[in-house]
Amino acid sequence: MRILIVLLLVLGSVSLWTNSIFSFEGMPIQYYGNDVYGMGMGETGLGDLHRINTNYSNPANIVTANKVIFSTALGMGYMWYLDEYDRGYRDDGLCLPYFSIVVPIGNHKFAFSFNSTLSGNVENQQLRQWEDINYTEINRISSEIYKAGIIYGLKNKYLNFGLSIDYYIGHRIHYWMLDFDGIYLIDTKYEIDKSFNNPGFSLGVNKKIGAFSFGLTYSSKVDLSGDTEFKYGHPPYTDTLSTDVEDLFQIPEQVGFGASLEILERYKTSLDLIYENWKDTDLYDKSTIKVALGISYDPLSGYGKWYEQIPIRAGGYLRELPFEKNNKPIYEKAVTLGTSIPLKTPSKKIDLGFKYLYRGNLNDNGVRDKSIMFYIGITGFDIFAKRLKKIDHRDIPEAEK
């Protein structure tokens, strides 16, 4: 039964429905490996060794686990699109951004992770007219790239080390249709379906020095190859053409640095810097940087009044997308909040996160989207551990006379 639960969770983790109006230009939605704790803290955590850190974009972070740790999350929310002509609509989204499990054996740590990396989904319908004919033009993009990683980590008093052997798999489907709504003209449909995959790797190190910790990570460039199918439907004619294509998409080389400072045992601040070398790919002609900053209040358990025992996190980030709209750069800005619900043991908790995101600019890009997302994550649920059976005989002492 427990194995079945794991399989269902893994299969569920491959589902992702998050949308952006910029999906026609590329894959604007990027997941950087943060757990929900880090999401609520400005999407930081690359170098945070002051907690059980399940942000495995830095493979060395698995050294924070001293027992079997299971972690996953659910995100849901709304997106609002708007263009320069004040035309817009609201959409909803659901995502399961990551799943991971760590098994420690002494100073050696082993993990498996599965997460989304890049995505972009949107559907656009416009009513059009040609002479006296009214029709609907439907334009839809569905694109996802996922990463599965087998991770090894070594805990060392000088410098912790982590290595992840990664495998990327994804698709990008562009669907276009003219719907003449029952008149004498025949509906026309076209679809370009690209599916691609290939392996890569990630390296990471981290170190804790008193109240300060830091981490460095590197991810390799990956050329994704696969198949492209061209489908068209113009009754009575329909056909599908297929071809093998190299370099359908490329994952850029990525370098990240994270630092965290604990203050008075309760307060903490973290900074993440991530550089992506898109300029070295055939897709875009510039590289990008993401800057994230967060603060947290993590109270000592059992001290103070009830409201002093509520953990609070906040932060924000700024990120430039690798592609442009109207020959102008696209910037993504977000502010985040978070808290946690502790359970029976320190390694078990439920994390809650909130993110308000603003992407693009009407004056520069002609369109923009904004979103509100809520996240819930669970960490520390060892579903493989057996419960203690307290069924042995016990002598009940007699009351003194």
C-alpha positions in Angstrom: 0.0 0.0 0.0 2.8 2.4 0.9 4.6 1.7 -2.4 1.3 2.4 -4.3 1.0 5.7 -2.5 4.6 6.6 -3.6 3.9 5.7 -7.2 0.7 7.8 -7.3 2.5 10.7 -5.9 5.3 10.4 -8.4 2.8 10.2 -11.3 0.9 13.1 -9.8 4.1 15.2 -9.7 4.4 15.1 -13.5 1.2 17.2 -13.7 1.7 20.9 -14.2 -0.9 23.5 -15.4 0.5 27.0 -14.9 0.0 29.6 -17.5 1.5 32.8 -18.9 0.6 35.1 -21.8 4.3 35.1 -22.8 4.2 31.4 -23.6 4.1 32.1 -27.4 7.6 33.6 -27.1 9.1 30.8 -25.1 8.8 29.0 -21.7 8.4 31.9 -19.2 7.7 29.8 -16.1 10.8 28.4 -14.4 11.1 26.4 -11.3 14.5 26.8 -9.6 14.2 23.9 -7.1 12.9 25.7 -4.0 10.9 23.9 -1.4 7.8 25.7 0.0 9.8 27.0 2.9 12.2 28.7 0.4 9.3 29.8 -1.8 7.8 31.8 1.1 11.3 33.3 1.7 11.7 35.0 -1.6 12.6 31.8 -3.4 15.9 31.5 -1.6 17.6 28.4 -0.1 20.7 27.5 -2.2 23.0 27.9 0.8 20.7 27.5 3.8 22.1 24.9 6.2 20.1 26.1 9.2 17.2 23.7 8.5 16.3 20.5 6.7 16.6 21.9 3.2 14.9 20.0 0.4 16.1 22.5 -2.3 18.0 20.0 -4.4 19.0 22.4 -7.2 22.1 22.4 -5.0 22.7 18.6 -4.7 24.8 19.2 -1.6 21.7 20.2 0.4 20.8 16.6 0.9 23.4 16.5 3.7 20.9 18.3 5.9 18.9 15.1 6.2 19.7 12.7 9.1 16.8 10.4 8.5 14.6 9.4 5.6 12.9 12.6 4.3 10.0 12.7 1.9 8.9 16.0 0.5 6.4 17.3 -2.0 4.1 20.2 -2.6 0.9 21.5 -4.3 0.4 25.0 -5.7 -2.8 26.6 -6.9 -3.9 30.1 -7.9 -5.1 32.6 -10.5 -3.5 34.4 -13.4 -4.7 37.7 -15.0 -3.8 38.7 -18.5 -4.0 42.1 -20.0 -2.9 43.8 -23.2 -2.4 47.4 -24.2 -5.9 47.7 -25.5 -7.3 46.8 -22.1 -8.4 43.4 -23.2 -7.9 40.7 -20.6 -9.2 37.6 -18.8 -8.6 35.5 -15.8 -7.2 31.9 -15.8 -6.6 29.4 -13.0 -3.6 27.2 -12.5 -2.5 24.1 -10.6 0.9 22.6 -10.2 2.8 19.9 -8.3 6.3 21.4 -8.6 8.4 18.7 -7.0 8.7 15.3 -5.3 11.8 14.0 -3.5 12.9 11.4 -1.1 16.3 11.1 0.7 17.8 8.0 2.3 20.9 8.8 4.5 23.5 6.2 5.4 25.9 7.8 7.8 27.7 10.6 6.1 26.5 9.4 2.7 23.2 10.6 1.4 21.2 9.2 -1.5 18.1 10.9 -3.0 15.7 10.8 -5.9 14.0 14.0 -7.1 11.5 14.8 -9.8 10.4 18.3 -10.7 9.3 20.7 -13.3 12.0 22.9 -14.8 10.4 25.1 -17.6 6.9 25.5 -18.8 4.6 27.7 -20.7 0.9 27.2 -21.4 -1.7 29.5 -22.9 -4.7 29.4 -25.2 -5.9 32.4 -27.1 -9.2 32.7 -29.0 -10.1 35.6 -31.2 -13.3 36.3 -33.1 -12.4 37.4 -36.6 -14.3 38.5 -39.8 -13.5 38.1 -43.5 -16.0 39.8 -45.7 -19.3 38.5 -44.4 -17.8 35.4 -42.8 -17.3 35.2 -39.0 -15.0 32.6 -37.5 -12.9 31.9 -34.4 -9.1 31.6 -34.5 -7.8 29.3 -31.7 -4.1 29.4 -30.9 -2.8 27.2 -28.1 0.7 26.4 -26.7 1.4 23.6 -24.3 5.1 23.2 -23.2 6.7 21.4 -20.3 10.2 20.3 -19.4 10.8 18.0 -16.4 13.9 16.8 -14.6 14.5 13.6 -12.8 17.6 13.4 -10.7 19.5 10.7 -8.8 21.6 12.5 -6.2 24.5 11.5 -4.0 25.8 13.7 -1.2 28.8 13.5 1.2 28.8 15.2 4.5 32.3 16.4 5.4 33.6 18.7 8.1 35.6 20.7 5.5 33.1 21.0 2.6 29.9 19.1 1.8 29.6 17.8 -1.7 26.7 16.7 -3.9 26.3 15.3 -7.4 23.1 14.8 -9.3 22.8 12.7 -12.5 19.8 14.4 -14.3 17.5 13.3 -17.1 15.4 15.9 -18.9 12.2 15.1 -20.7 9.7 17.5 -22.3 7.4 18.6 -25.1 6.2 21.7 -26.9 2.9 21.5 -28.7 1.6 24.4 -30.9 -2.0 23.9 -32.0 -3.8 26.3 -34.4 -7.4 26.1 -35.6 -10.0 28.1 -37.7 -13.5 27.3 -36.4 -16.2 28.4 -38.9 -19.0 27.4 -36.5 -21.1 25.2 -38.7 -21.2 27.3 -41.9 -20.4 25.8 -45.3 -16.6 26.4 -44.8 -14.6 23.5 -43.4 -12.7 23.9 -40.1 -8.9 23.7 -40.5 -6.5 22.4 -37.9 -2.7 22.3 -37.6 -0.4 21.0 -34.9 3.3 20.9 -34.4 4.3 18.4 -31.6 7.9 18.4 -30.4 9.1 15.9 -27.8 12.6 15.8 -26.5 15.0 14.4 -23.9 18.6 13.9 -22.9 20.8 13.6 -19.7 22.8 16.2 -17.9 24.4 16.7 -14.4 24.6 19.1 -11.5 27.3 19.7 -8.9 27.1 21.5 -5.6 29.0 22.3 -2.4 28.0 24.0 0.8 29.5 24.8 4.2 28.2 26.0 7.6 30.5 28.3 9.6 28.9 29.2 12.9 25.8 31.3 12.1 26.7 31.7 8.5 26.3 29.2 5.6 26.8 29.2 1.9 26.4 27.1 -1.2 27.6 27.0 -4.7 26.0 25.0 -7.6 26.6 24.3 -11.2 24.3 22.7 -13.8 25.5 21.6 -17.2 24.3 22.7 -20.6 22.0 20.0 -22.2 21.0 19.7 -25.8 17.6 18.1 -26.0 16.9 16.0 -29.1 13.8 14.0 -30.1 10.9 13.9 -32.6 8.8 16.4 -34.3 5.4 15.6 -35.7 3.5 17.9 -38.1 -0.3 17.2 -38.1 -2.9 18.9 -40.3 -6.6 18.3 -40.7 -8.5 19.8 -43.6 -11.3 17.3 -44.3 -11.3 15.1 -46.3 -7.5 15.5 -46.0 -5.5 14.6 -42.9 -2.0 13.5 -42.4 0.9 13.3 -39.9 4.6 13.7 -40.8 7.3 12.7 -38.4 11.0 13.4 -38.3 14.0 13.0 -35.9 15.6 16.4 -35.0 18.6 17.3 -33.0 18.8 20.3 -30.6 15.0 20.8 -30.4 15.6 22.7 -27.2 18.6 23.5 -25.0 18.9 23.8 -21.2 21.5 26.5 -20.5 24.5 26.2 -18.3 23.6 27.5 -14.8 25.7 28.8 -11.9 24.2 29.6 -8.5 25.4 31.1 -5.2 23.4 31.2 -2.0 24.2 32.5 1.5 22.3 32.5 4.8 22.9 34.2 8.1 21.2 33.3 11.4 20.8 36.1 13.9 20.0 35.5 17.6 18.9 31.9 16.8 15.5 33.1 15.7 16.1 35.4 12.8 17.6 34.6 9.4 18.3 36.3 6.1 19.1 34.6 2.8 20.4 35.7 -0.6 20.4 33.7 -3.8 22.1 34.7 -7.1 21.5 32.5 -10.2 23.2 33.1 -13.6 21.9 31.3 -16.7 24.1 31.3 -19.8 21.4 31.4 -22.5 23.8 33.3 -24.7 25.7 30.0 -25.2 22.6 28.3 -26.7 21.1 28.6 -30.1 17.8 29.9 -28.7 18.5 33.4 -27.3 21.3 36.0 -27.6 21.6 37.1 -24.0 22.2 35.6 -20.6 20.0 36.2 -17.5 20.3 36.7 -13.7 17.9 36.1 -10.9 18.3 37.9 -7.6 16.3 36.7 -4.6 16.3 37.9 -1.0 14.4 36.6 2.0 14.1 37.0 5.8 12.5 34.6 8.4 11.5 34.4 12.0 11.8 30.8 13.3 10.9 30.9 17.0 12.3 28.4 19.5 9.8 25.8 20.3 7.9 26.1 23.5 9.0 29.7 24.4 6.9 32.8 24.5 3.2 33.4 23.9 1.3 31.6 21.2 1.7 34.4 18.6 5.4 34.5 19.3 5.6 30.8 18.3 4.3 31.4 14.8 7.1 31.2 12.2 7.0 34.0 9.5 8.9 34.3 6.3 8.9 37.0 3.6 11.0 38.0 0.6 11.0 38.7 -3.1 13.0 38.3 -6.3 13.7 39.9 -9.6 14.3 37.9 -12.8 14.8 38.8 -16.5 13.5 36.3 -19.0 15.8 35.2 -21.8 13.5 36.2 -24.6 11.9 39.6 -25.5 8.5 40.9 -26.5 8.3 43.9 -28.9 12.1 44.0 -28.8 12.0 44.9 -25.2 13.2 42.9 -22.2 10.6 41.0 -20.0 11.1 41.3 -16.3 9.4 39.1 -13.6 9.0 40.5 -10.1 7.5 38.7 -7.1 6.9 39.1 -3.4 6.4 36.1 -1.1 5.2 35.2 2.3 5.3 31.9 4.2 4.7 30.1 7.5 4.9 26.6 8.9 2.7 24.2 10.9 5.1 22.1 13.0 4.1 18.5 13.8 5.2 16.1 16.5 8.9 16.1 15.6 11.2 18.9 14.2 11.7 17.0 11.0 8.0 16.8 10.2 6.0 19.9 9.2 3.6 21.5 6.8 4.9 24.6 5.1 2.6 27.2 3.6 3.6 29.8 1.0 2.1 32.7 -0.9 3.4 34.5 -4.0 2.2 37.6 -5.9 3.9 37.8 -9.3 4.0 40.5 -12.0 5.5 39.6 -15.4 6.0 42.0 -18.3 5.0 45.7 -18.8 2.2 47.1 -20.9 4.2 50.1 -22.1 7.2 48.1 -23.2 5.8 44.6 -24.1 2.2 45.4 -25.0 1.0 42.6 -22.6 1.5 41.6 -19.0 0.3 38.9 -16.7 0.1 38.7 -12.9 -0.7 35.9 -10.6 -1.5 34.9 -7.1 -0.3 31.5 -6.0 -0.8 29.5 -2.8 1.5 26.6 -1.9 1.3 23.8 0.6 4.3 21.5 1.2 5.0 18.5 3.4 8.4 17.5 4.6 9.6 14.7 6.8 6.9 12.0 6.3 8.8 8.8 6.3 6.2 6.5 4.7 8.6 3.6 4.8 9.1 3.6 8.5 7.2 1.1 10.6 5.2 2.2 13.6 6.3 1.1 17.0 4.2 -1.7 18.3 3.6 -1.2 22.0 2.1 -4.6 22.7 4.7 -6.1 25.0 3.7 -7.1 28.5 4.1 -4.4 31.1 3.8 -4.7 34.9 1.5 -2.1 36.4 2.8 -1.1 39.8 0.4 -1.4 42.8 -0.6 1.7 44.7 1.1 2.1 48.0 -1.0 1.3 51.0 
